[in-house]
Amino acid sequence: MPHPPCLRWGGEAMQPVLKKITQAVVLLTMSVTGLAEEAQVAVAANFAEPIKAIAATLEKTTGYKLKITLGATGKLYAQIKNGAPFDVLLAANTVAPAALEKEKLTLPGSRFTYATGKLVLWSADVTRIDANGDVLKSGNFRKLAYANPKTAPYGEAALQVMNQLGLTPALTPKLVQGESIGQTFSFVFTGNAELGFVAMSQVLESGKLKSGSMWLIPQALYPPIHQDAVILDHGANNPAALALISLLKSTDIKDLIRSYGYDI
């Protein structure tokens, strides 16, 4: 005896069900495809401007998109250790990526130095900072901003500069600490601190100072800030993550990174 129409796959009563199943499969396929075309990237705050341009170039040339999370390297490292689903880490030091590599939380062989940062003393006031940074010795200001040295490599470098200059005791009462180099820049930009130690990349545009006044701190006063990138376990099979790392090594992107004051 043939099945009633309502129970046969070809029956009219099953057509709405089949349509819903087909729609669900299509949505699931789109979702999986979308995930494969996007990489979640943890980026040190000093690299905020370059990564925007790099993300735009990646999307234009490959169609892949980046979901960017900015923060202090130490905090990003802690998030990754606690299971945050990042695919790539662009750190502000070599220590965090190396530690993750040692803990087998990265794609072996993917770590490399993508930039070497520079520390500057910057003020939003065009007359505040002289060519030799003598304003630090004068003490003619209320607040001096720097990043948390425990989580931000640029903050650690700022401490080393103050120590090298022998100014730490005199400057300590004036210090205001940002959670990251991004927040430190905001303190100075908004006038909450008259000057601060920030990344050169934050105050340059097309190789020129965007605004204010700046002292490029001599490299002899702090160790080079080598910044490493690494693909994390979560991104080992993500084509967008792999494409990002490949792009970072390209000549054009290296030139872009240099335009923000970095060495390669």
C-alpha positions, 0 to 999 in steps of 0.5 A: 500500500502506498504511503499517504501523500503527507508522509512521502518525501515528494508529498505536498505536505513535506514541501515546507519542511524540505524548504526549511531544511534547505534554508538551514543548510544554506545558512549554516554553510554561509556561517561556516564560510564567513568564519573562514573568511575572517580572522580575529587579531589581538593587536598591541595598542601602539599598532592601532593605526597601521593595522587599520590600513593593513586590514583595508589592504587585506580585504581589498586584495583577498576579500578576507576581513579582520576583527581587531582587538586592541590592548596592552600586550600583557593583557592580550597574552593573559586573554589568550592563555585563558582561551580567548579565540584569537587567530593571530597576535601582533605583540609589542614585544618578543616575550609574549609570543615566545612564551605562547610558542613555548607553551605550544599555543601557536602554529610552529614556525610562524613567529617573526618580528614585524616591526621595531617601535620607537618611543617619543615624548609628545605633547599636544602643545606645539610649544611644549617640547624642545628638540632635546627633551629638556622639558623633563628636567625643567619640571615645568608641567603638572602631569606626565603620562606613561603606560603600565610597565607591567603590561605595556612594553612602551611603558617599561621603556619609559621607565628605563628612559627616566632611570637613564636620565636620573629623573625618576625621583623628581618625575614620580609625583607627576606621573599618571599611568595608562592601562595601555599605550592607547590610553596613555596617548588619550591622556595627552591628547585630551590635555589630562597630561601636558606630555607623555611617553607614547609610541612614535606611530601614534603621532605620525601620519605619512611620515610627518608629525600630525600635531603638537611637539615631539622629542624622539628619544635616543635609542641609547636610553632604552632597549629596542622595542622588537615587536613579534607576530605569531599565528595562534592555535585557533588560527592555524587553519584559518586562511584569513590569518595565514593571508595576514601574516603573508601580507605583513611580510610583503614589501608594500606593507613593510613600507607602510609600517615604516611610514609610521616611524617603525624600523623593520 
